[in-house]
Structures are given as structure tokens and as C-alpha cells.
Amino acid sequence: SVGRGRPDRVVTTTCPFCGVGCNFDLHVKDDRVVRVASNPAAPVNGMSLCVKGRYGFDFVHHPDRLTRPRVRRYLLAGVEKRSATLAEREWVETDWDTALNLVAAKLVAVRRAAGPDAVGFIGSALCTNEENYLVQKLARQVIGTHNVENCARLCHAPTVAGLSMAFGSGAMSNSMDDVAEQAQAFLVIGENVTECHPVFGTRLRQAVLRRGVPLVVADPRTTDITEFAAVHLRHRPGTDVALLNGLMHVVLEHGWHDRRYIEERCEGFEEFRAAVERYTPEAVGVLTGVPAADLRRAAELLARNRPMAAVWGVGVTQHTTGVLNVLALANLQMLLGNMGVPGGGANALRGQNSVQGACDMGALFNLFPGYQPVTSPAALAKFDAAWALDPPAPRAGGTPSLGLSDRPGRTLTEIVDAFGPGDLRALFVMGENLALTNPDLNHTRGCLAAGEFLVLQEIFPTATAEFADVLLPGAAFAEKAGTFTNTERRVQLIRPAVPPPGEARPDWAVLADLARRTLAADGRAPVGPHAGWAYRDPAQIMDEVAAVAPLFAGISHARLERGDRLQWPVPSPDHPGTPILHVGGFARGKGKFHAVEHAPAAELPDAEFPFVLTTGRVLQHYGSEMTRRAEALTAACPEPVVEVSPDDAARLGLTDGSAVRLRSRRGAVVSRAAVTDRVAPGCVFGNFHFPAAGNVNNVTTGVLDPTSKTPEFKACAVAVEPVTTN
Ligand code: SF4
């Protein structure tokens, strides 16, 4: 759908898909986006764009878009949900007043009857910073709960936790630019970088080809980037700690570590050294399946070519050992003196366009905006004053005005678990598709189906909409203003190019309207300096963020419009931003080594479920809804596939393209088999972009990393069977 002729206008904006954060120009004709074109001034990508950025915009004008609020007929008829007939469960389109008044009244009723923690909120990595700020303000100020989360809980929460423990800051430490231009070696681990972060993947490939940078890839699966690797460490899923400890064992054995750096800038080294002593290459080979010679070769390349940039994705984090894996990577980068220098760093590639921003803005159960802990008396006092309401909350404990607890709320997985079967009675979800992207979907769907009141703010009637009581139509990225924050902490503008369809409204405007109505229904009024909800535009919301969160104090839409390139921390309006963290010292003072030990995945193969399933994305799709509604992308990748090794396929009687069923203790998936040596024998790979029976999350496990509460998407036991048709 590439448009012809001169556009009516050209609007520069930021890509809505992955965390690279490419900028491009939307060409608009007759209020429709007709083309995406490169913009040479784009800070991250220059003229480069991947197939999603260039051809993925059809979804904006797709006929499936929600255009009016919808409520279930039983709500209008005053019928109990549980006793509603099928006819009473049908959607009824309605006006905004009816829908929002209904939601406001229900939120107040639940809050009064069962307390603020009976309500939960899910923000969105796809929405703007300003919208995520508002969703957590709605949760905390208007309702009085810290039950507010975003999908980072499903992906990089272990990175945030692990890097915070080691360095004092949970974000990607360096910039993509300096990694690509200045690193002398790369370790890419658990990250299919050419498909999941394609423009950055291209830059890494170019660095290998043009500058001769040695690349070590650690991945159970062969991906496109492994073609460029000097060494591919194909370890078994769930053995990252053993692998990394083995690499560090070799570094220490040869004395390749940076003694001075460790002495001056780090602590906990001796305990760490004792822990890796046992991880000889031979012992590691038994655990990981990686030949000792490959491990030694990789260690030498990484140690002798510094600075080395460690780059990782959710292949590292989506494990029950996710935090331990991240701590091991932090150990490696301190051991080699690679932190706080250009070309080095702990470069966790965040997945979605603004998952970094959703976390920055406080859509997390334990943190106010700007990573200020809800357990901190100073932070509580600050937000209590900033967001003060009159009259104060009728609830004992906590701070006097808002009644905010100093106990963290519930994580995303805990919120879903408590909805329906538990004591969480109302759930507000903005732009997340829990019914496709959560693990163990039969369990998730059961929780959503049993819940009392679910509000979904979305652009499409997604799989989650099936369980909603109210659907509120939001605006897509091309229809609203605001900012996204990419993986390297870069805050970038999005700009409205076309109007939202029908009566759909920008999500920030819906949230502000709902907050005003909820406060009115509750008989409370804003009195604090940042308590109000009468926002003129998202720029004003960002000004409020800057006022309450010191990390972003110098960020404003005006600066971004002027062309300032800002990576947080930006502590003041004249600060240029911070492309590299931990220069000269770590955010926590000294960098802390942690002694971490290998622990197996929670569910290992056995006689009944003899294969390990690992999951991920494909180049053409991102998430579960938008790219599936882009013609060029679905033409290139129309359906889910499960990768099976040639050996296993021959043994099971599978051929390329034949139907295959995966079964786990939790459910089943039916898909097409792709017979390929991208996966090792004993391992299969699937993706989660497609709905219903083909979604691999029907079989994944909901077992969690104990610290970060992130599910182990990347390893579970399955049976693999051909589907026979009679
Ligand atoms: Fe760039 Fe990622 Fe968008 Fe592709 S999907 S254009 S790499 S931001």
C-alpha cells in the first residue's frame, strides 16, 4: 500500500514497533497515511528502516479499528454478569459519557466496598510516556493502589532488577551508536537481533564486516546473526549462568581480568571468584552442551578485544533464573572493565517501542515515576503532597492525604491471578493483550473470564476484548502526540498525522476524562500542585513528569521540538542528556559482584514431554495485533510455525509444512512444522504472534523468576506430534 502522488503533508514521528526507536516520515493524503519514508535526520536509524517500520502502517486505517465505546448489554440493563444470557452479553455501542460514567461509578463502588487494592491497572509499552504516567497516577492518586504494571514484567523485569542490584540503575547503559561504532568485540546472548531489533542488528553486522569486530553469539538457536559470529555457543535453554560462569572462569584462569578497574570501582570480587572456580570449561560443557574448546576461544576473543559490548534480549531474562543471568552478565562486564566506557556496557535491548518508558513512568508495582520506590518515606511524602486530594482518603495507614500504602502492589502476573479467582475485582487494561501474550493462556483466560469487571482501552477488539465488560477506543501512534522512550533511554516525540477513526480518542485524553469523572463520583477534588487532570496536551503532562521525577527534570516537548537529543538522566533543562551510564562510578557507588550458581529450568524434559520448547518473535511481526493487520507483513508471514530439527522431524514423521501439535501439561498448539537446523535436536521453537490454537503461549509455563516475577517463557517441556487427518 505504497501511496502515489504528492502527499498533503509529511509528519515526522517515531516507529510504534520495536525498542530501536527509528524515526520516519508519514506521508498523508486525504487524512490517510499512504507511505512511510526515511528521514535522513533520524537520530537512531538515519535512512535505515526495517520491513515493519516501512510497510507495517496498514493497521492504522484497518476496518477492525474500534470507533465507538462499547459496553455489554447486561451493564446497561442492570443485570448481574454471572446470570446474563448470551443476548445480554452482546456488545452495545454507546457514547463516551455513558461508558466513562459507568466505569467511574464501578471503580468507586469497588474501591469503597473492597478497598483500593481490589482494583488493578495495566499500562502499555505501546502507549506514550505521558499515557503511562497518567495510568499510574490514576491507580495511585484516584484509586489509592500500587497495583499498576506493564508488560515489562513479562520481558525485561529481570534486567531492571539485576542491573539495579549490580550497578544501581536497571537501564541499558550505553547507546546503540557507540556500541556499533566503538566496541572492539560483541557478545550477543539470548537476542535474535536481526529479527527483533533489525536496524541495530544491521549495524552490528556491518561492524563485523567492515571493522572486523569479533562476534560471539550465545543462543540455543541458530539465528541470522550467528552467520557472522566467530564463535556460536549453542547452549541448552536455561543454562546461561553456567555458560557465563564458564567464560569468566577462563578469563580468571588466564589473568585477563581488569584488576585495577575491579579494585577501584567494584566490591564483592572474592566471593564471586570463589563461585566461578568450579565452572571449568569441561564441567560447563556437561551442563550446557557447549564444547570446552569453543568456550575457551570465546572467552579469549571477548577478553582480548576491549571494550566489549554485551548485548542481550529476553532469551536471557525469560527464565526462572532471569535475574541470576543478568547478574552474571553484570559480573562479566565488571570483570573486564567494560562498564562506563564507550563501546562497552550492559546493553539489554528492550523489546517494544516504549517499554522503557512505561517503566520510567512508574507503571510498576513498586516504583513511582523515575524509579522512586513506593517504600521510601520521602517519595511517599512527595507524591502525597504533589497529588493531594480533598477530602483525604477515608483509609487508615499510609500517608495522610492519598492513603497510599508503603507496601508495593501486585505484579502483572499476580494481578491476573487475583482477578476472578482472587480478591481483585476490577481491572483496567490499556493497550495490552493479556489473552495472547501471557504465559499459560488457559490459566490466563480462566482468570479473565471469571473476573468481575474488566475495562479494555484498545485500538482493536483483541483476544482480550472477549473478556471485557467495557471497550474504550483509543488512538494509534499516528493519531496522537506524546513521547516514546527507546531501548537506549532516548525520549522521542510522536506527532499526530491523521485523526483517530470515528469517536476514538487519544488515550491520554480518555484517562484524564475518566480520572475527572471518578474523582467527581467519589466526591473528591484535586488540591496538590500536580493533582489536577485538566491537561491541555501531552506536553503539559511531560512538564508534570519533569516536576516530580528528577531523572527527567530537564525533558520537555519544547526541547525535543527544538531538536535536542535527550537520553535520560536529564537532571536540568540545560543538561545535554546521558548517552553512557556509570562513567567514573556506578549509580550505586561501587559496582557489586554477585556469586551466582547454575540452577536448572523449572520444567525439564521427561518421558512424556521429551522436548524443550523455546519461544520468540519473527522479523515480520511485533506483538500480536498491529503487524497482523499489515498486508505486506502478513503476506510475508501469514501463519505461525514451529521449528523442528531435521533429525527429530524424520523420527516423528514430520515434513516441512506438515501439521504439528505441541502438548504440554497446560495445553496444546497446532501449527505448521518448519523443518530446520536452526533448532538443535530435542528443542523446538514457536512464536506468539497469532491467535487461538496456533499461539505458543497455550503451552508455555507460568512459573516465575522468584525475584522479578517474570515467567519462564524460554523453556518448558512439550511433546511433539504429527497431526493426522483422516
Ligand atoms: Fe526501526 Fe524497530 Fe521500527 Fe524496524 S521495528 S523500523 S528496527 S524501530
Residues whose N, C-alpha, C, O or C-beta is under 5 A from the ligand:
A	BS01	SF4	C15 F17 C18 V20 G21 C22 L49 C50 K52 G53 H197 P198 V199
